[in-house]
Amino acid sequence: MCISVATLVSALAACGSTSEGIANGKNCKHVAFLLPESATAARWEAADHPLVEAAIKANISGVTVDVLNAQGNATQQQTDAESELSLGACILVVAPKDSTAAAAIVTKAKASNVPVIAYDRLIQSDDLAYYASFDGVDVGKKQGQYIADHYKDFVSEGHNNVVMINGSDTDNNAHLFGQGAHSVLDPLYSAGTLKKVYEQFTPDWDNAKAQTEMEAALTQQHNDVQIAYVMNDGMANTAIAALKAQGLNKKVLVTGQDAEVSGVRNILLGDQSMTIYKPITKLSASVGKLVGAISSGADTSSIATATVKTSDGKEIKSILNEVTMVDIKNVKDTVIADGFVSKLDVCQDVPAGAGGVC
């Protein structure tokens, strides 16, 4: 059987080879979006999946977008990436399950001249093409500043204990959030204004483990806890369950992040004090523009206007979207007004009039 040179070149191009026609993502019409999980944060499938897919399709005519979810397995995510590369994906957008392990995905993609955009979480690879996320340090600063501004409503003399339940140690974002929070809280700890009695990373951002951590802290402190710095809403929800079991809900300042339905509802109920609203619509739109620019061969400097360093010090061209602090005073004018969460969902089992929303 004979195959013409033209047919062979066409087939190689379709498979994402090193053909100049699609090298480094130029003229790419097949994009893969790899998600990390869906068990601990509803946002990945509820928001990121549909919004990013739509944004990429809006910026590249006739593009194929494959979306795969590793469901909490870093090895599976690498397998997904290899599968997509073999099928011809010529741009990868990866929200890593493990920021370090995902470097193998970047290495594999680079061998095929395929650029990788780290989505939401930085991948620790000097070969990473772009990073698109939010300002993680600012997320933590806003959480910490909320505590600094409101701790007096919860503490009293001799009762100023803070529990810190952080995210996964393998997620670079958890370290950025912690860096921001500690920049605000550490001076208060040093002054004795607040007392940190417990701090723990939570493997895989696992909500059940976060509840166990909160229970352990309460036992250790004989329920003498006034502030619970919790990094996201999923873990805050289970930490609140631990507080409820001891009759401490509404008596402890609880932070969160992601403005999930559960988090916003907990704020309206008074069980959670605040959350961080990360407008995924803006993030997805910026990623769509970036992918479109890469595909068309256009300059990306007006899109990726920031830089972030990897652990080795390599500067990665980045998009860093701003975030907003949300509490009961501005729920209506932020996440509700933007349509990020619906009034019907957040008001379920919430008293009428709560937050001026229900």
Buried (B, 14 or more C-beta within 10 A) or exposed (E): EEEEEEEEEEEBBBBBBBBEBBBBBBBBBBBBBBBBBBBBBBBBBBBBBEBBBBBBBBBBEEBBBBBBBBBBBBEBBBBBBBEBBEBBBBBBBBBBBBBBBBBBBBEBBBEBBBBBBBBBBBBBBBBBBBBBBBBBBBBBBBBBBBBBEBBEEBBEEEEBBBBBBBBBBBBBBBBBBBEBBBBBBEEBBEEEBBBBBBBBBBEBBBBEBBBBBBBBBBEBBEBEBBBBBBBBBBBBBBBBBBBEEBEBBBBBBBBBBBBBBBBBBBBBBBBBBBBBBBBBBBBBBBBBBBBBBBBBEBEBEEBBEBEBEBEEEBEBBBBBBEBBBBBBEBBBEBBBEBEBBEBEEBBEEBEEEBBEBB
